[in-house]
Amino acid sequence: MQKKLLIGAAVIVAAGLTTAAVVAQNTHTMDHSNMGMSMDAVEGAVHAKAVVNSIGEGTANVSHGPIPEIGWPAMTMDMAVLPNAEMMGTINPGDNVTMMLIKGEDGMYAIQALMPE
């Protein structure tokens, strides 16, 4: 009986995590229509909320919450900003943003777009 309860609970948790990932991917408010990206890149994009701590030539330091779609805990990190990245408005240090992350051929995620909240 306990084994059946544990298996049932595991199935419910797994279903909830999958649903959360799908909802996170489908409820963002970033408009991809004007981006010069393939549909495969857009469909594989990960969206996450973050605070921009600093932004420089080709990098941004951001603090983000957990990103379950890619298994990242909450952290502050330097991230590559792609050369063709879209800045949807003025982005300044301290701004809350939605990031669109793209996984490169090297397996690393980089910022494809930032949109102020």
N, C-alpha and C positions, 0 to 999 in steps of 0.2 A: 504494500500500500504506500509506504514512504517513497519507494523507488518511483512509483507512478506519479506521485505528487511532485517529486523533484524533476522528473522528465517534463511534466506538464508546465511547471514553472519555467524551466529552461526554454521551452518552446514559446511561451508567452513573452519572455524577456527578449528572445531573438527576434520575434515578430515586431515587438515594440521598437527595437533598435533599427530594424530595416525600415519600418514606417517613418521613424524620425529622420533617417537619412534621405528618404524619398521626399518627405515634406520639406526638408531644408533645401533640397535641390530644386523643388518646384515652387517655392513660395518667395524666392528672392525677388527684388524689384529692379534688377539691373536689366536695361534694354540692350540686347545683343544685336539688334537689327543693323546698326551702322558700323559694326566692327568688322574689320578685314580679316576674318577668321573662318576656317572651314567649320561646317556643322559638326564634324567629329570633335574638334577642339572645344566648341561651345558645349556640346553634350557631355564631354568629359570634364568640364570645368567644375571646380569646387568653389562655393561661395561661403564666406565667413565674415563675421563682424569683427572689427579691430579698432584700435586707437593708433594713429600714426604718431610715433615719438619723434622721428626725424625722417627726412627724405633727401636723398642726394642723387648724384649722377649714377644711375643704374642700380641703386639699392634703396631700401626703405627699412627703417627699424620700426616694428609694429608689436603691439601687445594684443593678443587675441585669446578668446576663450577656447574651450575644447573644440576640435574639428573632428567629430567622430567618423566622417566619411573617409578620412585618411589616417585615422588612428593617432592624431596629435592631441596631447594634453594642452591645457592653457599655458601660454608662455610668452615671453618677450624675445624677439629674434630679429636678426637681419635677414631680409629676403631680397632676392634679385628682382629687379623691375625690368621686364622685357623691353627691348628697344622700341617696339611698336605699341607699348601699353597705352591704354585709354585713361586719361584723367578726366572724369566727368564732372567738371567744375573745378574750382580752386581747392587744392588740398594743402593744408598747413599743419605743422606739428600741433598735436593736441586734438585734432579732428577725429570724430567717430566716422568710420567708413565701412562700406561693404567691399571686401576684396574679392576679385575673381582670380582664382589660382589655376594655372595650367601646368600639367605634368609634362616636363620635357623628355626628350629621348634619353637623357642621362638619368631619368628617374627622379629628378629634383623638381619641386614645385616652385613656380615663379609667379609674380604678380602680372597679370594681363590687363587688369583694370581696377581702378579705385573709384568709388562713388560716395560722395559725402552723404551722411545720414540726415 
